Amino acid sequence: MLSCKKSAMRLAKEMDGALPWHEAILLRLHLKICKVCTRLKADFAALAEAAKYYAAQEEDGVMPLTSVRLGPETVEAIKKRIREVGGDNLL
Ligand SMILES: [Zn+2]
């Protein structure tokens, strides 16, 4: 069985489209039994959507991406959320 840490790494690899099929099968099995990694997958998808949105905004000249900075409260909120879903080892 995959560990959650390996699962998280494979989720990231999958998002890059670089996950071999045999690793994808092991990841799917892990996701069937692990709520934490299932939640992490949803969070990764939400982050990817947000990144696409802001990249499109930048392309349209609406908001230069380089001007976006996370405030310390936002960074702490993200860290808190990662801890809540059991991802302490990812911080
Ligand atoms: Zn897991």
PDB file of the backbone (N, CA, C, O) and the ligand in Angstrom, with CONECT records:
HET     ZN  A 101       1
ATOM      1  N   MET A   1       0.845  -1.195   0.000  1.00  0.00           N
ATOM      2  CA  MET A   1       0.000   0.000   0.000  1.00  0.00           C
ATOM      3  C   MET A   1       0.879   1.243   0.000  1.00  0.00           C
ATOM      4  O   MET A   1       1.887   1.305   0.703  1.00  0.00           O
ATOM      5  N   LEU A   2       0.488   2.220  -0.789  1.00  0.00           N
ATOM      6  CA  LEU A   2       1.221   3.484  -0.840  1.00  0.00           C
ATOM      7  C   LEU A   2       1.088   4.240   0.471  1.00  0.00           C
ATOM      8  O   LEU A   2       0.045   4.181   1.122  1.00  0.00           O
ATOM      9  N   SER A   3       2.126   4.938   0.856  1.00  0.00           N
ATOM     10  CA  SER A   3       2.012   5.857   1.993  1.00  0.00           C
ATOM     11  C   SER A   3       1.343   7.131   1.489  1.00  0.00           C
ATOM     12  O   SER A   3       1.296   7.377   0.284  1.00  0.00           O
ATOM     13  N   CYS A   4       0.832   7.929   2.402  1.00  0.00           N
ATOM     14  CA  CYS A   4       0.197   9.187   2.005  1.00  0.00           C
ATOM     15  C   CYS A   4       1.225  10.124   1.353  1.00  0.00           C
ATOM     16  O   CYS A   4       0.898  10.856   0.418  1.00  0.00           O
ATOM     17  N   LYS A   5       2.445  10.096   1.845  1.00  0.00           N
ATOM     18  CA  LYS A   5       3.483  10.959   1.266  1.00  0.00           C
ATOM     19  C   LYS A   5       3.738  10.583  -0.196  1.00  0.00           C
ATOM     20  O   LYS A   5       3.822  11.456  -1.060  1.00  0.00           O
ATOM     21  N   LYS A   6       3.861   9.278  -0.467  1.00  0.00           N
ATOM     22  CA  LYS A   6       4.071   8.835  -1.853  1.00  0.00           C
ATOM     23  C   LYS A   6       2.844   9.139  -2.702  1.00  0.00           C
ATOM     24  O   LYS A   6       2.949   9.504  -3.873  1.00  0.00           O
ATOM     25  N   SER A   7       1.682   8.982  -2.085  1.00  0.00           N
ATOM     26  CA  SER A   7       0.448   9.280  -2.804  1.00  0.00           C
ATOM     27  C   SER A   7       0.402  10.758  -3.219  1.00  0.00           C
ATOM     28  O   SER A   7       0.033  11.085  -4.347  1.00  0.00           O
ATOM     29  N   ALA A   8       0.784  11.644  -2.287  1.00  0.00           N
ATOM     30  CA  ALA A   8       0.786  13.083  -2.590  1.00  0.00           C
ATOM     31  C   ALA A   8       1.753  13.390  -3.728  1.00  0.00           C
ATOM     32  O   ALA A   8       1.449  14.193  -4.609  1.00  0.00           O
ATOM     33  N   MET A   9       2.910  12.750  -3.703  1.00  0.00           N
ATOM     34  CA  MET A   9       3.888  12.981  -4.769  1.00  0.00           C
ATOM     35  C   MET A   9       3.336  12.488  -6.111  1.00  0.00           C
ATOM     36  O   MET A   9       3.550  13.111  -7.151  1.00  0.00           O
ATOM     37  N   ARG A  10       2.622  11.360  -6.065  1.00  0.00           N
ATOM     38  CA  ARG A  10       2.054  10.838  -7.318  1.00  0.00           C
ATOM     39  C   ARG A  10       0.890  11.688  -7.808  1.00  0.00           C
ATOM     40  O   ARG A  10       0.664  11.812  -9.012  1.00  0.00           O
ATOM     41  N   LEU A  11       0.157  12.268  -6.870  1.00  0.00           N
ATOM     42  CA  LEU A  11      -0.921  13.175  -7.287  1.00  0.00           C
ATOM     43  C   LEU A  11      -0.340  14.351  -8.071  1.00  0.00           C
ATOM     44  O   LEU A  11      -0.872  14.754  -9.105  1.00  0.00           O
ATOM     45  N   ALA A  12       0.762  14.889  -7.556  1.00  0.00           N
ATOM     46  CA  ALA A  12       1.407  16.015  -8.242  1.00  0.00           C
ATOM     47  C   ALA A  12       1.924  15.582  -9.614  1.00  0.00           C
ATOM     48  O   ALA A  12       1.793  16.315 -10.594  1.00  0.00           O
ATOM     49  N   LYS A  13       2.507  14.393  -9.674  1.00  0.00           N
ATOM     50  CA  LYS A  13       3.028  13.861 -10.931  1.00  0.00           C
ATOM     51  C   LYS A  13       1.888  13.637 -11.935  1.00  0.00           C
ATOM     52  O   LYS A  13       2.030  13.891 -13.131  1.00  0.00           O
ATOM     53  N   GLU A  14       0.774  13.161 -11.418  1.00  0.00           N
ATOM     54  CA  GLU A  14      -0.399  12.928 -12.267  1.00  0.00           C
ATOM     55  C   GLU A  14      -0.894  14.242 -12.873  1.00  0.00           C
ATOM     56  O   GLU A  14      -1.277  14.291 -14.042  1.00  0.00           O
ATOM     57  N   MET A  15      -0.883  15.293 -12.074  1.00  0.00           N
ATOM     58  CA  MET A  15      -1.351  16.592 -12.574  1.00  0.00           C
ATOM     59  C   MET A  15      -0.448  17.109 -13.686  1.00  0.00           C
ATOM     60  O   MET A  15      -0.889  17.848 -14.566  1.00  0.00           O
ATOM     61  N   ASP A  16       0.820  16.711 -13.635  1.00  0.00           N
ATOM     62  CA  ASP A  16       1.752  17.109 -14.692  1.00  0.00           C
ATOM     63  C   ASP A  16       1.633  16.194 -15.907  1.00  0.00           C
ATOM     64  O   ASP A  16       2.297  16.406 -16.921  1.00  0.00           O
ATOM     65  N   GLY A  17       0.779  15.171 -15.795  1.00  0.00           N
ATOM     66  CA  GLY A  17       0.595  14.229 -16.902  1.00  0.00           C
ATOM     67  C   GLY A  17       1.750  13.267 -17.058  1.00  0.00           C
ATOM     68  O   GLY A  17       1.973  12.711 -18.133  1.00  0.00           O
ATOM     69  N   ALA A  18       2.489  13.073 -15.966  1.00  0.00           N
ATOM     70  CA  ALA A  18       3.697  12.250 -16.052  1.00  0.00           C
ATOM     71  C   ALA A  18       3.620  10.997 -15.176  1.00  0.00           C
ATOM     72  O   ALA A  18       4.653  10.477 -14.754  1.00  0.00           O
ATOM     73  N   LEU A  19       2.417  10.514 -14.903  1.00  0.00           N
ATOM     74  CA  LEU A  19       2.284   9.348 -14.035  1.00  0.00           C
ATOM     75  C   LEU A  19       2.063   8.090 -14.879  1.00  0.00           C
ATOM     76  O   LEU A  19       1.048   7.969 -15.565  1.00  0.00           O
ATOM     77  N   PRO A  20       3.019   7.154 -14.824  1.00  0.00           N
ATOM     78  CA  PRO A  20       2.847   5.900 -15.576  1.00  0.00           C
ATOM     79  C   PRO A  20       1.605   5.141 -15.110  1.00  0.00           C
ATOM     80  O   PRO A  20       1.188   5.280 -13.961  1.00  0.00           O
ATOM     81  N   TRP A  21       1.018   4.346 -15.992  1.00  0.00           N
ATOM     82  CA  TRP A  21      -0.254   3.669 -15.688  1.00  0.00           C
ATOM     83  C   TRP A  21      -0.168   2.781 -14.463  1.00  0.00           C
ATOM     84  O   TRP A  21      -1.124   2.702 -13.691  1.00  0.00           O
ATOM     85  N   HIS A  22       0.966   2.106 -14.269  1.00  0.00           N
ATOM     86  CA  HIS A  22       1.058   1.190 -13.131  1.00  0.00           C
ATOM     87  C   HIS A  22       1.097   1.963 -11.809  1.00  0.00           C
ATOM     88  O   HIS A  22       0.620   1.469 -10.787  1.00  0.00           O
ATOM     89  N   GLU A  23       1.661   3.171 -11.826  1.00  0.00           N
ATOM     90  CA  GLU A  23       1.650   4.008 -10.618  1.00  0.00           C
ATOM     91  C   GLU A  23       0.258   4.603 -10.419  1.00  0.00           C
ATOM     92  O   GLU A  23      -0.184   4.793  -9.286  1.00  0.00           O
ATOM     93  N   ALA A  24      -0.427   4.895 -11.517  1.00  0.00           N
ATOM     94  CA  ALA A  24      -1.785   5.441 -11.438  1.00  0.00           C
ATOM     95  C   ALA A  24      -2.737   4.437 -10.787  1.00  0.00           C
ATOM     96  O   ALA A  24      -3.630   4.824 -10.033  1.00  0.00           O
ATOM     97  N   ILE A  25      -2.547   3.164 -11.075  1.00  0.00           N
ATOM     98  CA  ILE A  25      -3.402   2.118 -10.476  1.00  0.00           C
ATOM     99  C   ILE A  25      -3.188   2.091  -8.958  1.00  0.00           C
ATOM    100  O   ILE A  25      -4.154   2.046  -8.197  1.00  0.00           O
ATOM    101  N   LEU A  26      -1.932   2.117  -8.522  1.00  0.00           N
ATOM    102  CA  LEU A  26      -1.650   2.114  -7.079  1.00  0.00           C
ATOM    103  C   LEU A  26      -2.225   3.365  -6.411  1.00  0.00           C
ATOM    104  O   LEU A  26      -2.735   3.305  -5.292  1.00  0.00           O
ATOM    105  N   LEU A  27      -2.135   4.492  -7.111  1.00  0.00           N
ATOM    106  CA  LEU A  27      -2.698   5.730  -6.569  1.00  0.00           C
ATOM    107  C   LEU A  27      -4.216   5.607  -6.430  1.00  0.00           C
ATOM    108  O   LEU A  27      -4.774   5.995  -5.403  1.00  0.00           O
ATOM    109  N   ARG A  28      -4.889   5.071  -7.449  1.00  0.00           N
ATOM    110  CA  ARG A  28      -6.353   4.902  -7.396  1.00  0.00           C
ATOM    111  C   ARG A  28      -6.749   4.022  -6.213  1.00  0.00           C
ATOM    112  O   ARG A  28      -7.717   4.318  -5.511  1.00  0.00           O
ATOM    113  N   LEU A  29      -6.002   2.942  -5.993  1.00  0.00           N
ATOM    114  CA  LEU A  29      -6.305   2.055  -4.858  1.00  0.00           C
ATOM    115  C   LEU A  29      -6.164   2.807  -3.539  1.00  0.00           C
ATOM    116  O   LEU A  29      -6.998   2.664  -2.645  1.00  0.00           O
ATOM    117  N   HIS A  30      -5.105   3.610  -3.420  1.00  0.00           N
ATOM    118  CA  HIS A  30      -4.901   4.382  -2.194  1.00  0.00           C
ATOM    119  C   HIS A  30      -6.047   5.375  -1.992  1.00  0.00           C
ATOM    120  O   HIS A  30      -6.554   5.529  -0.881  1.00  0.00           O
ATOM    121  N   LEU A  31      -6.446   6.040  -3.063  1.00  0.00           N
ATOM    122  CA  LEU A  31      -7.511   7.039  -2.958  1.00  0.00           C
ATOM    123  C   LEU A  31      -8.853   6.413  -2.560  1.00  0.00           C
ATOM    124  O   LEU A  31      -9.700   7.079  -1.964  1.00  0.00           O
ATOM    125  N   LYS A  32      -9.041   5.131  -2.892  1.00  0.00           N
ATOM    126  CA  LYS A  32     -10.286   4.438  -2.516  1.00  0.00           C
ATOM    127  C   LYS A  32     -10.428   4.322  -0.998  1.00  0.00           C
ATOM    128  O   LYS A  32     -11.541   4.292  -0.471  1.00  0.00           O
ATOM    129  N   ILE A  33      -9.291   4.258  -0.299  1.00  0.00           N
ATOM    130  CA  ILE A  33      -9.358   4.030   1.154  1.00  0.00           C
ATOM    131  C   ILE A  33      -8.890   5.221   1.982  1.00  0.00           C
ATOM    132  O   ILE A  33      -9.014   5.187   3.206  1.00  0.00           O
ATOM    133  N   CYS A  34      -8.359   6.271   1.362  1.00  0.00           N
ATOM    134  CA  CYS A  34      -7.771   7.366   2.136  1.00  0.00           C
ATOM    135  C   CYS A  34      -8.500   8.688   1.869  1.00  0.00           C
ATOM    136  O   CYS A  34      -8.406   9.263   0.785  1.00  0.00           O
ATOM    137  N   LYS A  35      -9.223   9.146   2.884  1.00  0.00           N
ATOM    138  CA  LYS A  35      -9.964  10.405   2.749  1.00  0.00           C
ATOM    139  C   LYS A  35      -9.021  11.604   2.676  1.00  0.00           C
ATOM    140  O   LYS A  35      -9.307  12.583   1.987  1.00  0.00           O
ATOM    141  N   VAL A  36      -7.898  11.526   3.388  1.00  0.00           N
ATOM    142  CA  VAL A  36      -6.951  12.649   3.409  1.00  0.00           C
ATOM    143  C   VAL A  36      -6.404  12.912   2.008  1.00  0.00           C
ATOM    144  O   VAL A  36      -6.370  14.057   1.557  1.00  0.00           O
ATOM    145  N   CYS A  37      -5.983  11.871   1.334  1.00  0.00           N
ATOM    146  CA  CYS A  37      -5.413  12.056  -0.003  1.00  0.00           C
ATOM    147  C   CYS A  37      -6.492  12.395  -1.031  1.00  0.00           C
ATOM    148  O   CYS A  37      -6.232  13.104  -2.002  1.00  0.00           O
ATOM    149  N   THR A  38      -7.695  11.886  -0.812  1.00  0.00           N
ATOM    150  CA  THR A  38      -8.805  12.258  -1.694  1.00  0.00           C
ATOM    151  C   THR A  38      -9.076  13.747  -1.570  1.00  0.00           C
ATOM    152  O   THR A  38      -9.329  14.425  -2.566  1.00  0.00           O
ATOM    153  N   ARG A  39      -9.024  14.256  -0.343  1.00  0.00           N
ATOM    154  CA  ARG A  39      -9.207  15.690  -0.119  1.00  0.00           C
ATOM    155  C   ARG A  39      -8.052  16.475  -0.736  1.00  0.00           C
ATOM    156  O   ARG A  39      -8.256  17.525  -1.344  1.00  0.00           O
ATOM    157  N   LEU A  40      -6.842  15.952  -0.573  1.00  0.00           N
ATOM    158  CA  LEU A  40      -5.674  16.614  -1.147  1.00  0.00           C
ATOM    159  C   LEU A  40      -5.796  16.702  -2.666  1.00  0.00           C
ATOM    160  O   LEU A  40      -5.448  17.717  -3.267  1.00  0.00           O
ATOM    161  N   LYS A  41      -6.292  15.634  -3.275  1.00  0.00           N
ATOM    162  CA  LYS A  41      -6.482  15.642  -4.727  1.00  0.00           C
ATOM    163  C   LYS A  41      -7.445  16.761  -5.131  1.00  0.00           C
ATOM    164  O   LYS A  41      -7.207  17.470  -6.108  1.00  0.00           O
ATOM    165  N   ALA A  42      -8.525  16.912  -4.376  1.00  0.00           N
ATOM    166  CA  ALA A  42      -9.498  17.982  -4.658  1.00  0.00           C
ATOM    167  C   ALA A  42      -8.852  19.355  -4.462  1.00  0.00           C
ATOM    168  O   ALA A  42      -9.100  20.281  -5.234  1.00  0.00           O
ATOM    169  N   ASP A  43      -8.024  19.478  -3.427  1.00  0.00           N
ATOM    170  CA  ASP A  43      -7.341  20.751  -3.185  1.00  0.00           C
ATOM    171  C   ASP A  43      -6.345  21.066  -4.299  1.00  0.00           C
ATOM    172  O   ASP A  43      -6.234  22.215  -4.727  1.00  0.00           O
ATOM    173  N   PHE A  44      -5.623  20.053  -4.767  1.00  0.00           N
ATOM    174  CA  PHE A  44      -4.699  20.247  -5.889  1.00  0.00           C
ATOM    175  C   PHE A  44      -5.464  20.717  -7.128  1.00  0.00           C
ATOM    176  O   PHE A  44      -5.011  21.605  -7.850  1.00  0.00           O
ATOM    177  N   ALA A  45      -6.628  20.109  -7.363  1.00  0.00           N
ATOM    178  CA  ALA A  45      -7.436  20.482  -8.532  1.00  0.00           C
ATOM    179  C   ALA A  45      -7.903  21.934  -8.407  1.00  0.00           C
ATOM    180  O   ALA A  45      -7.905  22.682  -9.384  1.00  0.00           O
ATOM    181  N   ALA A  46      -8.300  22.322  -7.187  1.00  0.00           N
ATOM    182  CA  ALA A  46      -8.751  23.708  -6.975  1.00  0.00           C
ATOM    183  C   ALA A  46      -7.593  24.681  -7.199  1.00  0.00           C
ATOM    184  O   ALA A  46      -7.777  25.744  -7.793  1.00  0.00           O
ATOM    185  N   LEU A  47      -6.408  24.318  -6.726  1.00  0.00           N
ATOM    186  CA  LEU A  47      -5.240  25.179  -6.936  1.00  0.00           C
ATOM    187  C   LEU A  47      -4.902  25.295  -8.420  1.00  0.00           C
ATOM    188  O   LEU A  47      -4.542  26.368  -8.905  1.00  0.00           O
ATOM    189  N   ALA A  48      -5.023  24.174  -9.133  1.00  0.00           N
ATOM    190  CA  ALA A  48      -4.730  24.194 -10.578  1.00  0.00           C
ATOM    191  C   ALA A  48      -5.721  25.102 -11.307  1.00  0.00           C
ATOM    192  O   ALA A  48      -5.346  25.853 -12.207  1.00  0.00           O
ATOM    193  N   GLU A  49      -6.988  25.023 -10.905  1.00  0.00           N
ATOM    194  CA  GLU A  49      -8.000  25.884 -11.516  1.00  0.00           C
ATOM    195  C   GLU A  49      -7.697  27.353 -11.235  1.00  0.00           C
ATOM    196  O   GLU A  49      -7.803  28.200 -12.122  1.00  0.00           O
ATOM    197  N   ALA A  50      -7.320  27.643  -9.994  1.00  0.00           N
ATOM    198  CA  ALA A  50      -6.991  29.025  -9.631  1.00  0.00           C
ATOM    199  C   ALA A  50      -5.779  29.511 -10.428  1.00  0.00           C
ATOM    200  O   ALA A  50      -5.750  30.655 -10.882  1.00  0.00           O
ATOM    201  N   ALA A  51      -4.793  28.651 -10.593  1.00  0.00           N
ATOM    202  CA  ALA A  51      -3.596  29.027 -11.355  1.00  0.00           C
ATOM    203  C   ALA A  51      -3.957  29.321 -12.810  1.00  0.00           C
ATOM    204  O   ALA A  51      -3.461  30.280 -13.401  1.00  0.00           O
ATOM    205  N   LYS A  52      -4.836  28.473 -13.387  1.00  0.00           N
ATOM    206  CA  LYS A  52      -5.278  28.705 -14.768  1.00  0.00           C
ATOM    207  C   LYS A  52      -6.006  30.039 -14.878  1.00  0.00           C
ATOM    208  O   LYS A  52      -5.797  30.808 -15.816  1.00  0.00           O
ATOM    209  N   TYR A  53      -6.856  30.289 -13.907  1.00  0.00           N
ATOM    210  CA  TYR A  53      -7.632  31.531 -13.910  1.00  0.00           C
ATOM    211  C   TYR A  53      -6.704  32.745 -13.879  1.00  0.00           C
ATOM    212  O   TYR A  53      -6.856  33.676 -14.670  1.00  0.00           O
ATOM    213  N   TYR A  54      -5.743  32.724 -12.955  1.00  0.00           N
ATOM    214  CA  TYR A  54      -4.854  33.876 -12.828  1.00  0.00           C
ATOM    215  C   TYR A  54      -3.907  34.001 -14.023  1.00  0.00           C
ATOM    216  O   TYR A  54      -3.530  35.106 -14.411  1.00  0.00           O
ATOM    217  N   ALA A  55      -3.528  32.864 -14.598  1.00  0.00           N
ATOM    218  CA  ALA A  55      -2.682  32.916 -15.798  1.00  0.00           C
ATOM    219  C   ALA A  55      -3.453  33.558 -16.946  1.00  0.00           C
ATOM    220  O   ALA A  55      -2.900  34.350 -17.708  1.00  0.00           O
ATOM    221  N   ALA A  56      -4.754  33.205 -17.066  1.00  0.00           N
ATOM    222  CA  ALA A  56      -5.580  33.796 -18.119  1.00  0.00           C
ATOM    223  C   ALA A  56      -5.758  35.292 -17.876  1.00  0.00           C
ATOM    224  O   ALA A  56      -5.739  36.088 -18.814  1.00  0.00           O
ATOM    225  N   GLN A  57      -5.929  35.662 -16.622  1.00  0.00           N
ATOM    226  CA  GLN A  57      -6.053  37.083 -16.280  1.00  0.00           C
ATOM    227  C   GLN A  57      -4.795  37.841 -16.701  1.00  0.00           C
ATOM    228  O   GLN A  57      -4.859  38.946 -17.239  1.00  0.00           O
ATOM    229  N   GLU A  58      -3.653  37.210 -16.440  1.00  0.00           N
ATOM    230  CA  GLU A  58      -2.387  37.855 -16.793  1.00  0.00           C
ATOM    231  C   GLU A  58      -2.257  37.997 -18.302  1.00  0.00           C
ATOM    232  O   GLU A  58      -1.826  39.037 -18.799  1.00  0.00           O
ATOM    233  N   GLU A  59      -2.639  36.926 -19.045  1.00  0.00           N
ATOM    234  CA  GLU A  59      -2.561  36.979 -20.505  1.00  0.00           C
ATOM    235  C   GLU A  59      -3.431  38.100 -21.062  1.00  0.00           C
ATOM    236  O   GLU A  59      -3.087  38.743 -22.054  1.00  0.00           O
ATOM    237  N   ASP A  60      -4.564  38.318 -20.401  1.00  0.00           N
ATOM    238  CA  ASP A  60      -5.471  39.377 -20.839  1.00  0.00           C
ATOM    239  C   ASP A  60      -5.019  40.750 -20.356  1.00  0.00           C
ATOM    240  O   ASP A  60      -5.634  41.766 -20.681  1.00  0.00           O
ATOM    241  N   GLY A  61      -3.942  40.772 -19.580  1.00  0.00           N
ATOM    242  CA  GLY A  61      -3.423  42.039 -19.085  1.00  0.00           C
ATOM    243  C   GLY A  61      -4.242  42.622 -17.954  1.00  0.00           C
ATOM    244  O   GLY A  61      -4.055  43.777 -17.572  1.00  0.00           O
ATOM    245  N   VAL A  62      -5.156  41.818 -17.416  1.00  0.00           N
ATOM    246  CA  VAL A  62      -6.012  42.301 -16.333  1.00  0.00           C
ATOM    247  C   VAL A  62      -5.219  42.446 -15.037  1.00  0.00           C
ATOM    248  O   VAL A  62      -5.313  43.456 -14.339  1.00  0.00           O
ATOM    249  N   MET A  63      -4.436  41.412 -14.736  1.00  0.00           N
ATOM    250  CA  MET A  63      -3.701  41.442 -13.479  1.00  0.00           C
ATOM    251  C   MET A  63      -2.375  40.696 -13.666  1.00  0.00           C
ATOM    252  O   MET A  63      -2.371  39.471 -13.788  1.00  0.00           O
ATOM    253  N   PRO A  64      -1.274  41.409 -13.687  1.00  0.00           N
ATOM    254  CA  PRO A  64       0.004  40.723 -13.829  1.00  0.00           C
ATOM    255  C   PRO A  64       0.224  39.738 -12.672  1.00  0.00           C
ATOM    256  O   PRO A  64       0.140  40.106 -11.500  1.00  0.00           O
ATOM    257  N   LEU A  65       0.509  38.475 -13.031  1.00  0.00           N
ATOM    258  CA  LEU A  65       0.679  37.440 -12.015  1.00  0.00           C
ATOM    259  C   LEU A  65       1.834  37.763 -11.073  1.00  0.00           C
ATOM    260  O   LEU A  65       1.809  37.407  -9.895  1.00  0.00           O
ATOM    261  N   THR A  66       2.833  38.436 -11.606  1.00  0.00           N
ATOM    262  CA  THR A  66       3.985  38.757 -10.772  1.00  0.00           C
ATOM    263  C   THR A  66       3.642  39.740  -9.666  1.00  0.00           C
ATOM    264  O   THR A  66       4.415  39.919  -8.726  1.00  0.00           O
ATOM    265  N   SER A  67       2.470  40.384  -9.780  1.00  0.00           N
ATOM    266  CA  SER A  67       2.091  41.333  -8.734  1.00  0.00           C
ATOM    267  C   SER A  67       1.332  40.655  -7.591  1.00  0.00           C
ATOM    268  O   SER A  67       1.037  41.286  -6.576  1.00  0.00           O
ATOM    269  N   VAL A  68       1.018  39.362  -7.762  1.00  0.00           N
ATOM    270  CA  VAL A  68       0.251  38.644  -6.747  1.00  0.00           C
ATOM    271  C   VAL A  68       1.191  38.106  -5.677  1.00  0.00           C
ATOM    272  O   VAL A  68       2.126  37.362  -5.973  1.00  0.00           O
ATOM    273  N   ARG A  69       0.937  38.486  -4.445  1.00  0.00           N
ATOM    274  CA  ARG A  69       1.714  37.972  -3.314  1.00  0.00           C
ATOM    275  C   ARG A  69       0.734  37.536  -2.240  1.00  0.00           C
ATOM    276  O   ARG A  69      -0.249  38.225  -1.966  1.00  0.00           O
ATOM    277  N   LEU A  70       1.005  36.397  -1.638  1.00  0.00           N
ATOM    278  CA  LEU A  70       0.162  35.939  -0.545  1.00  0.00           C
ATOM    279  C   LEU A  70       0.572  36.657   0.732  1.00  0.00           C
ATOM    280  O   LEU A  70       1.758  36.786   1.035  1.00  0.00           O
ATOM    281  N   GLY A  71      -0.419  37.120   1.469  1.00  0.00           N
ATOM    282  CA  GLY A  71      -0.145  37.755   2.743  1.00  0.00           C
ATOM    283  C   GLY A  71       0.152  36.704   3.798  1.00  0.00           C
ATOM    284  O   GLY A  71      -0.172  35.532   3.609  1.00  0.00           O
ATOM    285  N   PRO A  72       0.766  37.107   4.910  1.00  0.00           N
ATOM    286  CA  PRO A  72       1.103  36.143   5.957  1.00  0.00           C
ATOM    287  C   PRO A  72      -0.119  35.416   6.515  1.00  0.00           C
ATOM    288  O   PRO A  72      -0.024  34.248   6.892  1.00  0.00           O
ATOM    289  N   GLU A  73      -1.280  36.104   6.571  1.00  0.00           N
ATOM    290  CA  GLU A  73      -2.494  35.446   7.063  1.00  0.00           C
ATOM    291  C   GLU A  73      -2.920  34.334   6.110  1.00  0.00           C
ATOM    292  O   GLU A  73      -3.346  33.264   6.546  1.00  0.00           O
ATOM    293  N   THR A  74      -2.805  34.588   4.818  1.00  0.00           N
ATOM    294  CA  THR A  74      -3.179  33.585   3.826  1.00  0.00           C
ATOM    295  C   THR A  74      -2.260  32.387   3.898  1.00  0.00           C
ATOM    296  O   THR A  74      -2.707  31.242   3.832  1.00  0.00           O
ATOM    297  N   VAL A  75      -0.959  32.659   4.035  1.00  0.00           N
ATOM    298  CA  VAL A  75       0.011  31.566   4.147  1.00  0.00           C
ATOM    299  C   VAL A  75      -0.305  30.715   5.373  1.00  0.00           C
ATOM    300  O   VAL A  75      -0.276  29.487   5.299  1.00  0.00           O
ATOM    301  N   GLU A  76      -0.605  31.360   6.498  1.00  0.00           N
ATOM    302  CA  GLU A  76      -0.931  30.606   7.719  1.00  0.00           C
ATOM    303  C   GLU A  76      -2.225  29.825   7.542  1.00  0.00           C
ATOM    304  O   GLU A  76      -2.335  28.696   8.022  1.00  0.00           O
ATOM    305  N   ALA A  77      -3.214  30.414   6.855  1.00  0.00           N
ATOM    306  CA  ALA A  77      -4.488  29.714   6.621  1.00  0.00           C
ATOM    307  C   ALA A  77      -4.262  28.472   5.760  1.00  0.00           C
ATOM    308  O   ALA A  77      -4.875  27.432   6.001  1.00  0.00           O
ATOM    309  N   ILE A  78      -3.395  28.573   4.768  1.00  0.00           N
ATOM    310  CA  ILE A  78      -3.093  27.425   3.912  1.00  0.00           C
ATOM    311  C   ILE A  78      -2.382  26.346   4.724  1.00  0.00           C
ATOM    312  O   ILE A  78      -2.708  25.164   4.611  1.00  0.00           O
ATOM    313  N   LYS A  79      -1.407  26.754   5.548  1.00  0.00           N
ATOM    314  CA  LYS A  79      -0.697  25.780   6.383  1.00  0.00           C
ATOM    315  C   LYS A  79      -1.651  25.101   7.357  1.00  0.00           C
ATOM    316  O   LYS A  79      -1.564  23.894   7.583  1.00  0.00           O
ATOM    317  N   LYS A  80      -2.568  25.885   7.936  1.00  0.00           N
ATOM    318  CA  LYS A  80      -3.545  25.340   8.882  1.00  0.00           C
ATOM    319  C   LYS A  80      -4.404  24.293   8.185  1.00  0.00           C
ATOM    320  O   LYS A  80      -4.664  23.223   8.735  1.00  0.00           O
ATOM    321  N   ARG A  81      -4.840  24.610   6.975  1.00  0.00           N
ATOM    322  CA  ARG A  81      -5.695  23.689   6.215  1.00  0.00           C
ATOM    323  C   ARG A  81      -4.947  22.399   5.877  1.00  0.00           C
ATOM    324  O   ARG A  81      -5.518  21.310   5.938  1.00  0.00           O
ATOM    325  N   ILE A  82      -3.677  22.526   5.524  1.00  0.00           N
ATOM    326  CA  ILE A  82      -2.870  21.343   5.223  1.00  0.00           C
ATOM    327  C   ILE A  82      -2.769  20.465   6.464  1.00  0.00           C
ATOM    328  O   ILE A  82      -2.865  19.241   6.374  1.00  0.00           O
ATOM    329  N   ARG A  83      -2.571  21.101   7.640  1.00  0.00           N
ATOM    330  CA  ARG A  83      -2.501  20.330   8.894  1.00  0.00           C
ATOM    331  C   ARG A  83      -3.840  19.656   9.182  1.00  0.00           C
ATOM    332  O   ARG A  83      -3.876  18.511   9.633  1.00  0.00           O
ATOM    333  N   GLU A  84      -4.938  20.361   8.925  1.00  0.00           N
ATOM    334  CA  GLU A  84      -6.273  19.810   9.188  1.00  0.00           C
ATOM    335  C   GLU A  84      -6.532  18.536   8.398  1.00  0.00           C
ATOM    336  O   GLU A  84      -7.208  17.628   8.881  1.00  0.00           O
ATOM    337  N   VAL A  85      -6.001  18.470   7.197  1.00  0.00           N
ATOM    338  CA  VAL A  85      -6.228  17.273   6.381  1.00  0.00           C
ATOM    339  C   VAL A  85      -5.116  16.246   6.573  1.00  0.00           C
ATOM    340  O   VAL A  85      -5.016  15.273   5.826  1.00  0.00           O
ATOM    341  N   GLY A  86      -4.270  16.481   7.603  1.00  0.00           N
ATOM    342  CA  GLY A  86      -3.256  15.483   7.955  1.00  0.00           C
ATOM    343  C   GLY A  86      -1.998  15.544   7.124  1.00  0.00           C
ATOM    344  O   GLY A  86      -1.267  14.557   7.041  1.00  0.00           O
ATOM    345  N   GLY A  87      -1.731  16.666   6.514  1.00  0.00           N
ATOM    346  CA  GLY A  87      -0.558  16.758   5.650  1.00  0.00           C
ATOM    347  C   GLY A  87       0.644  17.410   6.299  1.00  0.00           C
ATOM    348  O   GLY A  87       1.466  18.014   5.609  1.00  0.00           O
ATOM    349  N   ASP A  88       0.763  17.297   7.632  1.00  0.00           N
ATOM    350  CA  ASP A  88       1.880  17.924   8.339  1.00  0.00           C
ATOM    351  C   ASP A  88       3.234  17.587   7.714  1.00  0.00           C
ATOM    352  O   ASP A  88       4.133  18.426   7.652  1.00  0.00           O
ATOM    353  N   ASN A  89       3.358  16.353   7.256  1.00  0.00           N
ATOM    354  CA  ASN A  89       4.646  15.936   6.702  1.00  0.00           C
ATOM    355  C   ASN A  89       4.957  16.604   5.372  1.00  0.00           C
ATOM    356  O   ASN A  89       6.070  16.478   4.863  1.00  0.00           O
ATOM    357  N   LEU A  90       3.988  17.314   4.803  1.00  0.00           N
ATOM    358  CA  LEU A  90       4.219  18.012   3.537  1.00  0.00           C
ATOM    359  C   LEU A  90       4.718  19.430   3.756  1.00  0.00           C
ATOM    360  O   LEU A  90       5.193  20.076   2.822  1.00  0.00           O
ATOM    361  N   LEU A  91       4.612  19.919   4.998  1.00  0.00           N
ATOM    362  CA  LEU A  91       5.031  21.303   5.272  1.00  0.00           C
ATOM    363  C   LEU A  91       6.520  21.412   5.490  1.00  0.00           C
ATOM    364  O   LEU A  91       7.030  22.505   5.731  1.00  0.00           O
TER     365      LEU A  91
HETATM  366 ZN    ZN A 101      -3.405   8.893   1.931  1.00  0.00          ZN2+
END
